């Protein structure tokens, strides 16, 4: 490092190389479903953290959904104070080791890094992962329950929103019970996120930590038979609805009902967990797989199909490469692993064989969708039609909110025209004491958005019960005075 860099830390980044997180080679990672990224070692984490110039108004913090104190724990990391850095990081982050792996930092905090204007941004996400893995290895998080305040809260759903809300409430002294309809907790973190992005041991670590802190999990609880709002309100002081209610957007072209047209999420769940799902078995070994859509779920399908032995994995997307909705890193990983892309292409018809099975798709080239037209269907270019061979078509057009039969069995809550649960400014539903957030309220979104909503819900539940306790104490005092 030059003398000028020592005298002016703001210019130190010029003399320090940018470090990408360690990543397994495509050949190695295609042989299994293990995570493809590794963690920085201590020296690399320090070197990369030294590139932070400590902006007076850090945009990385402004663009972080959690408002993480990024420059502060980067400085501590650069100085080798990993315990202090990890502790500071955990103060604002919930499910830290999970969010560090699933948060699209390149679109959020790293996009706000001022170094991105002239060089590569500080690898904030990789340093965050290093710190959280360091904390887990060294047992830095307290495992004993917080002192209890006498109130009990039910959380329905054990996905990211449910786990985050449970964690925040337990920290405040609430006895929390998480209800899950399936036999294993974790929601889509376990079933819907491929293991090459999030190893299940990472989720199990967080679940076990919550159990040690006193959070109870009741599994296999079915709405109507095991759960009703009336029964829950008798046992608990407040309820948080944290389960999702997504409905996959359908493929609406002729032939969409042929055998071999499969929704994306059940395909991922089956290959990710082996759990039974309500679609026929989709064996991809030796087959041509075509994925429709251009988001992260489409990338998950492509990469899962390749690992499961597909002969080809082709993505058909109506947007151009620059307009792809998927996280850039996920797209680049899919390309590295052998996925092929047909941009500015629209499926017109699923072609079947004499037995009613998928044989291909009739497609057409289209102009890129104009900016601001949302999901408006672009028009095919005359004379550009062709047939894309396919043995299996995976529909990854995303999700939309839907009226939940599960919710209907629990009780009546006010909904909007989309079927989403309506809440007030405190995230309370039309029934006092019942709160909701995440997908049920605003529709499907990022894991970090669900966690952010859950943090806010926990704060609102705490405020609601705190006010109730004050009213009850006041009533007790005035009753005592009146009796005298």
C-alpha positions as a printed NumPy array, in Angstrom:
array([[  0.   ,   0.   ,   0.   ],
       [  1.349,   3.419,  -0.896],
       [  2.167,   6.096,   1.631],
       [ -0.553,   8.326,   0.179],
       [ -3.132,   5.623,   0.852],
       [ -2.024,   5.411,   4.486],
       [ -2.394,   9.176,   4.883],
       [ -5.744,   9.348,   3.144],
       [ -7.96 ,   6.278,   3.735],
       [-10.478,   7.613,   1.221],
       [ -8.065,   6.615,  -1.54 ],
       [ -7.015,   3.239,  -0.126],
       [ -9.369,   1.415,  -2.465],
       [ -7.169,   2.436,  -5.423],
       [ -4.335,   0.269,  -4.125],
       [ -6.373,  -2.703,  -2.941],
       [ -7.681,  -5.367,  -5.314],
       [-11.361,  -6.254,  -5.302],
       [-12.076,  -9.796,  -4.112],
       [-14.932, -11.873,  -5.45 ],
       [-16.347, -14.54 ,  -3.137],
       [-14.861, -18.   ,  -3.678],
       [-16.999, -19.963,  -6.137],
       [-16.831, -23.592,  -7.182],
       [-16.164, -24.352, -10.843],
       [-19.178, -25.182, -13.049],
       [-17.949, -28.751, -13.502],
       [-17.71 , -29.307,  -9.746],
       [-21.018, -27.729,  -8.833],
       [-23.018, -29.542, -11.51 ],
       [-22.13 , -32.834,  -9.844],
       [-24.241, -32.043,  -6.77 ],
       [-26.716, -29.602,  -5.191],
       [-24.278, -28.072,  -2.71 ],
       [-23.859, -24.303,  -2.313],
       [-21.722, -22.844,  -5.063],
       [-20.282, -19.941,  -3.034],
       [-17.883, -20.218,  -0.145],
       [-16.953, -17.761,   2.59 ],
       [-14.018, -15.367,   2.682],
       [-11.11 , -16.279,   4.907],
       [-10.181, -13.771,   7.595],
       [ -7.419, -12.013,   5.673],
       [ -9.467, -11.666,   2.488],
       [-12.398, -10.285,   4.478],
       [-10.09 ,  -7.694,   6.052],
       [ -8.584,  -6.7  ,   2.719],
       [-11.947,  -6.289,   1.025],
       [-13.392,  -4.363,   3.982],
       [-10.457,  -1.927,   3.784],
       [-11.774,  -0.793,   0.391],
       [-14.688,   0.981,   2.091],
       [-14.037,   4.727,   2.084],
       [-16.459,   5.405,   4.974],
       [-18.802,   7.776,   3.143],
       [-20.316,  10.535,   5.304],
       [-23.765,   9.711,   3.842],
       [-23.491,   6.017,   2.941],
       [-25.957,   4.986,   0.276],
       [-25.321,   1.332,   1.087],
       [-27.223,   1.883,   4.352],
       [-29.979,   3.833,   2.616],
       [-30.513,   1.01 ,   0.119],
       [-30.449,  -1.801,   2.687],
       [-33.973,  -3.026,   3.567],
       [-32.846,  -3.446,   7.179],
       [-30.833,  -0.238,   7.484],
       [-27.77 ,  -2.3  ,   8.426],
       [-24.884,  -0.274,   9.847],
       [-22.641,  -1.414,   7.019],
       [-19.723,   1.08 ,   7.147],
       [-19.358,   0.524,  10.88 ],
       [-19.026,  -3.247,  10.689],
       [-16.853,  -2.947,   7.576],
       [-14.424,  -0.782,   9.569],
       [-14.407,  -3.278,  12.447],
       [-13.791,  -6.106,   9.977],
       [-10.913,  -4.215,   8.349],
       [ -9.329,  -3.875,  11.787],
       [ -9.763,  -7.585,  12.505],
       [-12.412,  -7.097,  15.205],
       [-14.647,  -9.867,  13.886],
       [-16.573, -10.493,  17.102],
       [-17.539,  -6.848,  17.413],
       [-18.367,  -6.62 ,  13.7  ],
       [-20.565,  -9.728,  13.802],
       [-22.325,  -8.48 ,  16.932],
       [-23.043,  -5.115,  15.318],
       [-24.281,  -6.809,  12.151],
       [-26.696,  -8.988,  14.151],
       [-28.226,  -5.977,  15.902],
       [-30.128,  -4.919,  12.781],
       [-30.313,  -8.181,  10.837],
       [-32.785, -10.993,  11.413],
       [-32.018, -14.491,  10.085],
       [-28.58 , -13.065,   9.232],
       [-26.909, -16.171,   7.8  ],
       [-29.96 , -16.786,   5.587],
       [-30.403, -13.222,   4.355],
       [-26.68 , -12.896,   3.621],
       [-27.066, -15.76 ,   1.142],
       [-30.394, -14.804,  -0.436],
       [-30.335, -11.003,  -0.448],
       [-29.597,  -9.556,  -3.92 ],
       [-26.908,  -7.253,  -2.557],
       [-25.717,  -6.328,  -6.04 ],
       [-29.097,  -4.634,  -6.579],
       [-29.275,  -3.062,  -3.118],
       [-26.399,  -2.115,  -0.822],
       [-23.625,  -2.855,  -3.323],
       [-25.463,  -0.877,  -6.004],
       [-25.322,   2.111,  -3.635],
       [-21.588,   1.782,  -2.994],
       [-19.85 ,   4.887,  -4.311],
       [-16.952,   2.764,  -5.607],
       [-19.314,   1.219,  -8.168],
       [-19.025,   4.455, -10.162],
       [-15.301,   3.914, -10.828],
       [-14.512,   0.333,  -9.846],
       [-16.122,  -2.775,  -8.36 ],
       [-18.194,  -2.05 ,  -5.247],
       [-17.111,  -3.362,  -1.882],
       [-18.223,  -7.003,  -1.631],
       [-20.624,  -6.184,   1.198],
       [-22.643,  -9.364,   0.828],
       [-19.611, -11.623,   0.976],
       [-18.259,  -9.856,   4.06 ],
       [-21.682, -10.093,   5.684],
       [-21.718, -13.819,   5.013],
       [-18.206, -14.16 ,   6.458],
       [-19.252, -12.343,   9.646],
       [-22.399, -14.411,  10.14 ],
       [-20.581, -17.671,   9.476],
       [-17.869, -16.523,  11.901],
       [-20.526, -15.809,  14.552],
       [-22.092, -19.247,  14.039],
       [-18.732, -21.043,  14.294],
       [-17.812, -19.218,  17.489],
       [-21.229, -19.377,  19.164],
       [-21.542, -15.605,  19.5  ],
       [-25.347, -15.482,  19.608],
       [-26.889, -16.009,  23.065],
       [-28.811, -19.289,  23.13 ],
       [-30.771, -18.735,  26.332],
       [-34.33 , -17.334,  26.264],
       [-34.925, -13.669,  26.99 ],
       [-36.763, -12.872,  30.265],
       [-40.47 , -13.5  ,  29.673],
       [-43.03 , -10.68 ,  29.927],
       [-46.085, -12.878,  30.468],
       [-47.621, -12.556,  26.972],
       [-47.97 , -15.233,  24.31 ],
       [-48.01 , -14.747,  20.527],
       [-48.928, -17.239,  17.802],
       [-47.135, -17.078,  14.462],
       [-48.8  , -18.929,  11.594],
       [-46.216, -20.03 ,   9.049],
       [-42.547, -20.914,   9.459],
       [-41.105, -19.344,   6.314],
       [-38.808, -16.304,   6.427],
       [-41.52 , -13.939,   7.682],
       [-42.657, -16.308,  10.41 ],
       [-39.154, -17.09 ,  11.637],
       [-38.129, -13.423,  11.596],
       [-41.207, -12.291,  13.525],
       [-40.787, -15.112,  16.045],
       [-37.147, -14.143,  16.573],
       [-37.94 , -10.462,  17.104],
       [-40.803, -11.185,  19.498],
       [-38.75 , -13.668,  21.528],
       [-36.034, -11.039,  21.938],
       [-38.702,  -8.79 ,  23.468],
       [-39.684, -11.43 ,  26.001],
       [-42.745, -12.997,  24.377],
       [-43.498, -16.7  ,  24.523],
       [-43.827, -17.517,  20.828],
       [-45.418, -20.554,  19.221],
       [-44.959, -21.084,  15.48 ],
       [-47.638, -23.153,  13.73 ],
       [-46.77 , -24.944,  10.492],
       [-49.086, -27.043,   8.33 ],
       [-46.251, -29.236,   7.017],
       [-44.271, -31.809,   8.939],
       [-41.04 , -29.795,   8.758],
       [-40.516, -26.091,   9.512],
       [-38.831, -23.573,   7.24 ],
       [-41.431, -22.99 ,   4.539],
       [-40.008, -22.088,   1.146],
       [-36.556, -21.645,   2.673],
       [-36.46 , -25.429,   2.843],
       [-38.71 , -26.457,  -0.032],
       [-38.577, -23.631,  -2.563],
       [-34.974, -22.377,  -2.456],
       [-32.54 , -24.783,  -4.153],
       [-29.789, -26.102,  -1.915],
       [-27.118, -24.731,  -4.255],
       [-28.245, -21.263,  -3.101],
       [-29.066, -22.071,   0.526],
       [-27.9  , -25.258,   2.18 ],
       [-30.575, -26.722,   4.422],
       [-28.092, -26.962,   7.3  ],
       [-28.079, -23.15 ,   7.403],
       [-31.855, -23.081,   7.907],
       [-31.645, -25.875,  10.485],
       [-29.037, -23.856,  12.403],
       [-31.472, -20.943,  12.697],
       [-34.386, -23.235,  13.621],
       [-32.34 , -24.916,  16.338],
       [-31.206, -21.54 ,  17.651],
       [-34.843, -20.406,  17.933],
       [-35.754, -23.621,  19.731],
       [-32.937, -23.076,  22.246],
       [-34.278, -19.594,  22.872],
       [-37.679, -21.037,  23.707],
       [-39.639, -20.684,  20.472],
       [-42.058, -23.609,  20.191],
       [-42.883, -25.214,  16.839],
       [-46.159, -27.068,  16.356],
       [-45.991, -28.971,  13.085],
       [-48.638, -30.604,  10.923],
       [-51.3  , -28.182,  12.155],
       [-54.176, -27.957,   9.678],
       [-56.552, -25.03 ,   9.42 ],
       [-60.089, -25.834,  10.461],
       [-59.286, -29.172,  12.08 ],
       [-56.435, -28.03 ,  14.358],
       [-56.563, -24.249,  14.091],
       [-59.274, -21.615,  14.161],
       [-59.016, -17.942,  15.019],
       [-61.382, -18.439,  17.964],
       [-59.199, -21.172,  19.434],
       [-56.   , -19.225,  18.835],
       [-57.39 , -16.032,  20.357],
       [-58.323, -17.925,  23.502],
       [-54.778, -19.216,  23.939],
       [-52.698, -16.276,  22.658],
       [-52.589, -12.524,  23.195],
       [-51.849, -11.769,  19.521],
       [-51.514, -13.606,  16.214],
       [-49.264, -12.941,  13.218],
       [-50.189, -14.415,   9.833],
       [-46.946, -15.23 ,   8.05 ],
       [-47.871, -17.919,   5.543],
       [-47.853, -17.189,   1.835],
       [-50.786, -17.477,  -0.528],
       [-49.181, -17.389,  -3.961],
       [-50.852, -18.571,  -7.125],
       [-48.627, -19.357, -10.082],
       [-49.386, -17.385, -13.228],
       [-50.56 , -19.779, -15.893],
       [-49.404, -20.356, -19.427],
       [-52.32 , -19.247, -21.582],
       [-51.609, -20.62 , -25.046],
       [-53.056, -23.591, -26.942],
       [-51.64 , -26.878, -25.659],
       [-50.938, -25.586, -22.156],
       [-52.802, -28.58 , -20.726],
       [-50.59 , -31.186, -22.39 ],
       [-48.717, -33.751, -20.308],
       [-45.276, -32.296, -19.619],
       [-46.325, -28.708, -18.92 ],
       [-45.421, -28.276, -15.254],
       [-45.499, -25.284, -12.847],
       [-42.055, -24.183, -11.722],
       [-42.451, -24.297,  -7.944],
       [-43.687, -27.908,  -7.653],
       [-40.799, -28.949,  -9.909],
       [-38.288, -27.214,  -7.63 ],
       [-39.907, -28.586,  -4.473],
       [-39.843, -32.15 ,  -5.782],
       [-36.156, -31.981,  -6.749],
       [-35.195, -29.963,  -3.688],
       [-36.836, -32.036,  -0.969],
       [-38.406, -35.131,  -2.483],
       [-41.718, -34.113,  -0.906],
       [-44.878, -35.178,  -2.762],
       [-46.55 , -32.385,  -4.715],
       [-49.749, -32.246,  -6.682],
       [-48.196, -32.609, -10.145],
       [-47.036, -35.673, -12.072],
       [-43.441, -36.777, -11.608],
       [-41.236, -34.595, -13.833],
       [-38.186, -36.686, -14.649],
       [-35.765, -34.572, -16.685],
       [-32.863, -36.976, -17.184],
       [-31.846, -36.964, -20.842],
       [-34.669, -34.614, -21.812],
       [-34.92 , -31.231, -23.466],
       [-36.297, -28.855, -20.838],
       [-37.712, -25.465, -21.783],
       [-38.28 , -22.892, -19.037],
       [-40.688, -20.017, -19.673],
       [-39.952, -16.786, -17.807],
       [-36.993, -14.618, -16.926],
       [-36.998, -14.224, -13.141],
       [-35.076, -15.895, -10.349],
       [-37.493, -18.837, -10.289],
       [-36.739, -19.463, -13.961],
       [-33.002, -19.482, -13.171],
       [-33.639, -21.951, -10.336],
       [-35.521, -24.228, -12.739],
       [-32.764, -24.133, -15.349],
       [-30.011, -24.864, -12.866],
       [-32.021, -27.599, -11.125],
       [-32.849, -29.288, -14.453],
       [-29.185, -29.319, -15.493],
       [-28.143, -30.883, -12.19 ],
       [-30.917, -33.453, -12.558],
       [-29.462, -34.61 , -15.874],
       [-31.371, -32.679, -18.531],
       [-29.876, -32.976, -22.006],
       [-30.674, -29.312, -22.674],
       [-32.071, -26.49 , -20.56 ],
       [-33.37 , -23.558, -22.59 ],
       [-34.978, -20.391, -21.259],
       [-37.535, -18.551, -23.395],
       [-38.034, -14.955, -22.308],
       [-39.895, -12.115, -24.029],
       [-37.426,  -9.525, -22.733],
       [-33.925,  -8.834, -23.994],
       [-30.883,  -9.694, -21.895],
       [-30.664,  -6.228, -20.37 ],
       [-34.309,  -6.363, -19.29 ],
       [-34.099,  -9.762, -17.627],
       [-35.846,  -9.688, -14.257],
       [-33.553, -12.262, -12.692],
       [-30.716, -11.239, -10.423],
       [-27.666, -10.737, -12.617],
       [-25.514, -13.138, -10.63 ],
       [-28.148, -15.86 , -10.893],
       [-28.324, -15.36 , -14.653],
       [-24.539, -15.5  , -14.996],
       [-24.405, -18.655, -12.882],
       [-27.047, -20.283, -15.088],
       [-25.044, -19.425, -18.209],
       [-21.849, -20.803, -16.657],
       [-23.66 , -24.037, -15.878],
       [-24.825, -24.531, -19.453],
       [-28.271, -22.952, -19.662],
       [-29.156, -21.425, -23.036],
       [-31.368, -18.405, -23.599],
       [-33.802, -17.315, -26.292],
       [-34.364, -13.63 , -25.636],
       [-37.15 , -11.537, -27.171],
       [-39.089, -14.729, -27.804],
       [-42.72 , -15.54 , -27.113],
       [-44.352, -18.993, -26.911],
       [-47.442, -19.19 , -29.122],
       [-48.443, -22.838, -28.74 ],
       [-47.365, -26.024, -27.006],
       [-47.093, -28.754, -29.607],
       [-48.034, -32.279, -28.583],
       [-47.273, -35.754, -29.881],
       [-50.004, -38.317, -30.738],
       [-50.096, -39.429, -27.08 ],
       [-50.827, -35.944, -25.791],
       [-47.342, -35.238, -24.461],
       [-45.193, -32.189, -25.029],
       [-43.074, -32.352, -28.18 ],
       [-42.118, -28.698, -28.661],
       [-43.215, -25.088, -28.625],
       [-44.142, -22.884, -31.526],
       [-42.459, -19.568, -30.786],
       [-41.94 , -16.187, -32.412],
       [-39.434, -13.409, -32.052],
       [-40.728, -10.138, -30.622],
       [-39.502,  -6.622, -30.171],
       [-38.385,  -5.765, -26.611],
       [-41.294,  -4.651, -24.425],
       [-41.311,  -0.824, -24.206],
       [-40.311,   0.582, -20.83 ],
       [-43.331,   1.263, -18.635],
       [-45.677,  -1.256, -20.225],
       [-45.317,  -3.777, -17.413],
       [-46.558,  -7.208, -18.439],
       [-48.232,  -6.096, -21.681],
       [-47.844,  -8.863, -24.261],
       [-45.551,  -7.81 , -27.133],
       [-46.571,  -8.595, -30.689],
       [-44.787, -11.332, -32.686],
       [-42.625, -10.246, -35.604],
       [-44.19 , -11.574, -38.825],
       [-42.219, -14.416, -40.363],
       [-40.12 , -15.074, -37.251],
       [-41.907, -18.216, -36.052],
       [-39.969, -21.394, -35.313],
       [-40.391, -24.601, -33.295],
       [-38.354, -25.14 , -30.117],
       [-37.997, -28.883, -29.361],
       [-39.101, -29.754, -25.822],
       [-39.874, -32.812, -23.715],
       [-40.809, -30.788, -20.639],
       [-42.031, -27.215, -20.262],
       [-41.595, -25.478, -16.893],
       [-43.778, -22.397, -16.448],
       [-41.98 , -19.787, -14.326],
       [-44.085, -16.697, -14.952],
       [-44.084, -15.684, -11.317],
       [-46.835, -15.542,  -8.746],
       [-49.78 , -13.415,  -7.772],
       [-51.827, -13.089,  -4.617],
       [-54.792, -15.414,  -4.374],
       [-57.639, -15.983,  -1.925],
       [-56.329, -18.642,   0.436],
       [-58.548, -21.597,   1.258],
       [-56.348, -22.016,   4.333],
       [-57.27 , -18.511,   5.452],
       [-60.963, -19.086,   4.76 ],
       [-60.916, -22.054,   7.124],
       [-59.476, -19.939,   9.921],
       [-62.057, -17.176,   9.852],
       [-63.215, -14.034,   8.113],
       [-60.76 , -11.219,   7.459],
       [-61.226,  -8.204,   5.212],
       [-59.6  ,  -8.664,   1.788],
       [-59.034,  -6.429,  -1.197],
       [-60.048,  -7.158,  -4.784],
       [-56.913,  -9.286,  -5.328],
       [-57.663, -11.476,  -2.352],
       [-54.836, -10.006,  -0.268],
       [-55.431,  -9.458,   3.433],
       [-56.138,  -5.822,   4.269],
       [-54.242,  -4.244,   7.166],
       [-54.109,  -0.797,   8.749],
       [-51.036,   1.367,   9.25 ],
       [-50.025,  -0.895,  12.147],
       [-50.296,  -4.089,  10.063],
       [-53.389,  -5.117,  12.022],
       [-56.154,  -6.882,  10.137],
       [-59.877,  -6.199,  10.474],
       [-59.839,  -8.397,  13.608],
       [-58.144,  -6.738,  16.62 ],
       [-55.054,  -8.583,  17.759],
       [-54.519, -10.368,  14.438],
       [-51.666,  -8.979,  12.351],
       [-50.48 ,  -9.895,   8.858],
       [-47.577,  -9.083,   6.574],
       [-45.394, -10.221,   3.738],
       [-46.953, -12.163,   0.856],
       [-50.458, -12.254,   2.346],
       [-50.603,  -8.459,   2.26 ],
       [-48.512,  -7.202,  -0.651],
       [-48.094, -10.305,  -2.786],
       [-44.979, -12.387,  -3.445],
       [-41.639, -10.635,  -3.042],
       [-38.027, -11.038,  -1.959],
       [-37.039, -12.912,   1.179],
       [-35.476,  -9.737,   2.587],
       [-38.768,  -7.884,   2.039],
       [-40.631, -10.573,   3.964],
       [-38.108, -10.339,   6.802],
       [-38.364,  -6.549,   6.855],
       [-42.176,  -6.758,   7.048],
       [-41.933,  -9.293,   9.861],
       [-39.625,  -7.033,  11.88 ],
       [-42.117,  -4.222,  11.578],
       [-44.991,  -6.544,  12.498],
       [-43.146,  -7.64 ,  15.649],
       [-42.673,  -4.005,  16.656],
       [-46.372,  -3.276,  16.034],
       [-47.473,  -6.341,  18.018],
       [-45.226,  -5.253,  20.876],
       [-46.705,  -1.735,  20.82 ],
       [-50.259,  -3.121,  20.704],
       [-49.746,  -5.468,  23.665],
       [-47.811,  -2.819,  25.585],
       [-50.749,  -0.429,  25.236],
       [-53.144,  -3.178,  26.269],
       [-51.103,  -3.872,  29.396],
       [-51.14 ,  -0.159,  30.254],
       [-54.918,  -0.03 ,  29.846],
       [-55.361,  -3.133,  31.988],
       [-53.088,  -1.74 ,  34.716],
       [-54.955,   1.557,  34.644],
       [-58.272,  -0.264,  34.91 ],
       [-56.98 ,  -2.262,  37.897],
       [-55.841,   0.915,  39.619],
       [-59.083,   2.788,  39.042],
       [-61.143,  -0.217,  40.163],
       [-59.131,  -0.279,  43.385],
       [-59.756,   3.453,  43.965],
       [-63.454,   3.074,  43.169],
       [-63.805,   0.189,  45.637],
       [-62.44 ,   2.381,  48.442]])
